[in-house]
């Protein structure tokens, strides 16, 4: 049961937050979301070898949105080189040392050119807002100091595994868009936030629950904050991800135990979360379908 400990970093010179780019793939700095609801501003410092907790520096820093690493574009080290988020390869242009902490809580986040041994820090150009961060030789001035927002951003999340296929419920390519069909996909390990789901109390969407604690839950994607929802509860229907509705169309009821849960929409408990025909291929869309009495293609575990 992984616990994800995310950071939000603001620059000491600009006060702006390090943010996943829109447009992709370059990183930006933009105004800090005061409510901390902007998932693009969440970063997870992780160890290598799929150790999801922060380990000894240098290591990866992953975006919550796409599970991609902060990456020096083109693996070219030099003053002014831009930063992007990129698939994990654990090269030196993705390994960051955050161990340098200054008295005002500012952290230097730096990488090392393996050819010259020169350290380059993530830098807000000229200490000015709204400019894309780049790397620059480490000098520890304010525009190279990144201050973690002090509130905790800690989440417990689960994968939802089909007993039939042993594959897991997955947001295709970590899509951030409402209305996208949810699928099954092979389990690709810990560094895949699009395969993790939070279980929330329907009466309080800020309160996490464990799968054995409550019979009714909302199911929220860790990678985008959207909720599992059937397109319809009148009969067989695809499952999509949707913005919070506040209605019971996003409430699910759990029946059984972790040896095999039946997961039913609260609006129609004659339906169940279903893997069509028990297929074992990647990309099969998940649906709700009339409850068939507990066959394996309607049985799920939380891992």
C-alpha positions, 0 to 999 in steps of 0.5 A: 500500500504505497504512500505518496509524499509529494512536494510543491516547490516555490522559487525564493526570488519569484514566489512562483511554483515549479509546474508541469508545462502547458503546453508540454513538455517544458517546465514552467513557473506560475502562480502558486495555487493557494488551495493546492489543487493544481496537480501540475504543481506536485512533484515526488522525490523518489529513489531508484529501482522503484523505491517510491520513497525519497532515497539518498540523493541524487534521484528522480523527481517525478510529476504527479500528472504523467509520472515523468521525470524532470529532465534536462532537454537533450541531456545537454549540460550548460547554462540556460538549458531548458527543462522538461518532463520526460519518460524515466530513463535514470540518466544523469540528466534526470538525477537531482541532488536536493540535499543542499538546504539553506537557512531559509528552507530554500533547497538547491536542486541540482544535477551534475554533468558526468563529463565535467563534474560541474553542478547545475541547479534548477534556476528561475531566469534572472529571478523573474516570474513567468519565465521557464526554468532552466539550469545554470551553474550552481551559485545558490542565489535566491533564484536557485532556491526552491522552498517546499510548501510546508503543508503535507501533501501525502496520499495513500493510493491503491491499484485495482486488480482484476482477479480474472486478468491480473491486470489493473485499472488504468488511465490511458497515457495518464490523460488529464481530460474528463470523459476518457474511457478507463481501461485495463493495462498490465501493472507497470510498477510503482512509477505509474501514477495513472494506475493508482486510485484513492478511496474517498469518503463520499461524505467528505472527499478530503478523507481517505478510507481503506477498502475495508473501512467503508462499504461506499467510496468515491474512487479518484485517480491519483494522476489527475484528481478525476473520479470513476463514473459510469456513463450510464447506470441504466444498463451496460455502460463504459466507465469514464473519468469525470470531474467531481459531481458531488452526486451519487453517480460517482459513489461505488459500493464494495461487497466482499473482501480483498480476496475478491470485491464486487464493486457496484455503482450506488445508483444501481446495485444490479450492475457491477464493475466488469472486465468484458468477457474476461479479456486479458489484453491491454487497453480493454475498456472497463465497464459496468454490466449486470451482476453475474453472481461473482465470476472472476471478471467482476471480482477485484482486489486492492493492492 
